[in-house]
Amino acid sequence: MPLFVLASVSDKVLDPIVNVATDFIGSAGVVAVFLLMALESACIPIPSEAIMLFAGFSVAEGELTMFGIVTAGVLGNLVGSWIAYAVGYYGRLDLLERNKLIHISPKHLAWADRWFERYGAATVFFSRMLPIIRTFISLPAGVAKMPFWRFSAYTLAGSIPWVLMLALIGKSVGDNWEDWRHKLGYLDYVVAVAIVIGVVYLVLKRRRGGGPDEGEPGAPAAPEAVRSPGS
């Protein structure tokens, strides 16, 4: 029942955005696909499902080509990800360290840096195929100063299967692309619930004094050196 309520609310919010997006694709073709996918990857929540499903439908109608929409979608993802990455990279201090509203301590930022150093490639690659997370993953990658070309390579590699899958589904289902957008939307809600649960868990853990340590991600903190008397 809660998922149906969430679906109803999100449809009222997203439907006007989707209508504008599809009208834009109808008039500007692959240029619109590129720009819309770039916006989606730059942390502006335009659903890529709607963009690529409708673009695939346009291929079935003979208005666009599969190669054109997949290339535009992937390149749009990459360029939009660069924008979000740059915001995180160059705005790290103002966004997180000096911001009182969402302040994150240097210890937690150092933990994030180590996480992306160790798991960044897999995180970026697989996140590109997860709804919601794929829209925002570039920002923390930039904050953690993940090497730019490494970030770009895994963003490109992760975007291709997601964009291609949606385009092929859109072409295959034709006029039913919107029904499939709603079906895929339920995956968004599952991911959203998982994110909320994860955030609540981390907040509770932090309040109980169990935040990330100064060592490896997930590793126990190193013991303090014992001082000799009088030192």
Secondary structure as UniProt FT lines:
FT   HELIX           2..28
FT   HELIX           30..41
FT   TURN            42..43
FT   HELIX           48..60
FT   TURN            61..62
FT   HELIX           66..90
FT   HELIX           93..97
FT   HELIX           106..127
FT   TURN            128..129
FT   TURN            131..132
FT   HELIX           133..136
FT   HELIX           138..143
FT   TURN            144..145
FT   HELIX           148..173
FT   HELIX           174..176
FT   HELIX           177..207
FT   TURN            208..209
FT   TURN            217..218
FT   TURN            229..230
//
